[in-house]
Amino acid sequence: MPRRVLQGVVVSDKCDKTVIVRVENRVMHPIYKKYIKVRKKYAAHDETNSYKEGDSVRIIESKPISKTKKWVVEPKNVEEGI
C-alpha cells in the first residue's frame, strides 16, 4: 500500500524532534455544494530539528513512532531536488 504524502505549514516546533504541521484541504459541503477549507494538525517526526515555525513542509505517512506521531517530515535535501 503506498504511503500518503501531505503538504502543510509548521505551526509549532517546541517539542524535541517533533513539529506540528497544519494541512489545509478543500472539501465540498454535502448540502450547500460550496467548497470549504478544512484544516487538520499532524504531529510529525523531525529527526534533525531543522524545521522552524512558518516553514512549508511535506510529511510522509510511516509506522507509529509514538502515541500521536505517525508521520515523518521529508528531509530538506530531497525537497529542494524536486
WOPERA-V825521 format. One record per pair of residues at least 12 apart in sequence whose ideal C-beta (glycine too) atoms are under 10 Angstrom apart, sorted by the first residue. I is the first residue (numbers start at 1). J is the second residue. D is the distance in whole Angstrom. If there is no record, write none. Layout:
I_J_D / I_J_D
This chain:
1_61_10 / 2_61_9 / 3_60_5 / 3_61_4 / 3_62_7 / 3_71_10 / 3_72_9 / 4_59_9 / 4_60_8 / 4_61_4 / 4_71_9 / 5_58_6 / 5_59_7 / 5_60_5 / 5_61_8 / 5_71_10 / 5_74_8 / 6_21_8 / 6_23_5 / 6_24_10 / 6_25_9 / 6_40_9 / 6_42_7 / 6_44_9 / 6_57_9 / 6_58_7 / 6_59_5 / 6_60_8 / 6_61_8 / 6_71_8 / 7_21_9 / 7_23_7 / 7_24_9 / 7_56_7 / 7_57_7 / 7_58_5 / 7_59_8 / 7_74_9 / 7_79_10 / 8_20_10 / 8_21_4 / 8_22_5 / 8_23_4 / 8_24_7 / 8_25_10 / 8_39_9 / 8_40_9 / 8_41_9 / 8_42_7 / 8_44_9 / 8_55_10 / 8_56_8 / 8_57_7 / 8_58_8 / 8_59_7 / 8_71_10 / 9_21_7 / 9_22_5 / 9_23_8 / 9_24_8 / 9_53_9 / 9_54_7 / 9_55_7 / 9_56_6 / 9_57_7 / 10_22_8 / 10_44_9 / 10_46_9 / 10_51_5 / 10_52_7 / 10_53_6 / 10_54_7 / 10_55_5 / 10_56_8 / 10_57_6 / 10_59_10 / 10_73_9 / 11_39_10 / 11_41_7 / 11_53_7 / 11_54_8 / 12_41_9 / 12_43_9 / 12_53_7 / 13_46_8 / 13_49_7 / 13_50_10 / 13_51_6 / 13_52_5 / 13_53_5 / 13_54_9 / 13_55_8 / 14_53_9 / 15_43_8 / 15_46_9 / 15_49_10 / 15_69_10 / 16_46_9 / 16_49_7 / 17_44_10 / 17_45_6 / 17_46_6 / 17_47_6 / 17_48_8 / 17_49_6 / 17_65_9 / 17_66_10 / 17_69_9 / 17_73_10 / 18_43_6 / 18_44_7 / 18_45_6 / 18_46_7 / 18_49_9 / 18_65_9 / 18_66_8 / 18_68_9 / 18_69_6 / 18_73_10 / 19_42_9 / 19_43_8 / 19_44_5 / 19_45_8 / 19_46_5 / 19_49_9 / 19_50_10 / 19_51_5 / 19_52_9 / 19_53_8 / 19_55_8 / 19_57_7 / 19_59_9 / 19_69_10 / 19_71_10 / 19_73_6 / 20_41_5 / 20_42_7 / 20_43_6 / 20_44_8 / 20_53_9 / 20_68_10 / 21_40_9 / 21_41_7 / 21_42_5 / 21_43_8 / 21_44_5 / 21_46_10 / 21_51_9 / 21_55_9 / 21_56_10 / 21_57_6 / 21_58_9 / 21_59_6 / 21_71_7 / 21_73_8 / 22_39_6 / 22_40_7 / 22_41_5 / 22_42_8 / 23_38_9 / 23_39_7 / 23_40_5 / 23_41_8 / 23_42_6 / 23_57_10 / 23_59_8 / 23_71_10 / 24_37_5 / 24_38_7 / 24_39_5 / 24_40_8 / 25_37_7 / 25_38_5 / 25_39_8 / 25_40_7 / 26_38_7 / 42_59_6 / 42_61_10 / 42_68_9 / 42_69_9 / 42_70_8 / 42_71_5 / 43_59_10 / 43_65_9 / 43_66_8 / 43_67_9 / 43_68_5 / 43_69_5 / 43_70_8 / 43_71_7 / 44_57_8 / 44_58_10 / 44_59_5 / 44_60_9 / 44_61_10 / 44_62_9 / 44_65_9 / 44_68_10 / 44_69_7 / 44_70_9 / 44_71_4 / 44_72_6 / 44_73_5 / 44_74_9 / 45_59_9 / 45_60_10 / 45_62_8 / 45_65_5 / 45_66_8 / 45_69_5 / 45_70_9 / 45_71_7 / 45_72_5 / 45_73_7 / 46_59_10 / 46_69_10 / 46_72_8 / 46_73_5 / 46_75_10 / 47_72_8 / 47_73_8 / 47_75_9 / 48_73_9 / 48_75_8 / 48_76_9 / 50_73_8 / 50_75_8 / 50_76_6 / 51_73_6 / 51_76_8 / 55_73_9 / 55_76_9 / 56_79_9 / 57_73_5 / 57_74_7 / 57_76_9 / 57_79_8 / 58_72_10 / 58_73_8 / 58_74_4 / 58_75_10 / 58_78_9 / 58_79_6 / 58_82_9 / 59_71_4 / 59_72_7 / 59_73_6 / 59_74_7 / 60_72_5 / 60_73_8 / 60_74_6 / 60_78_10
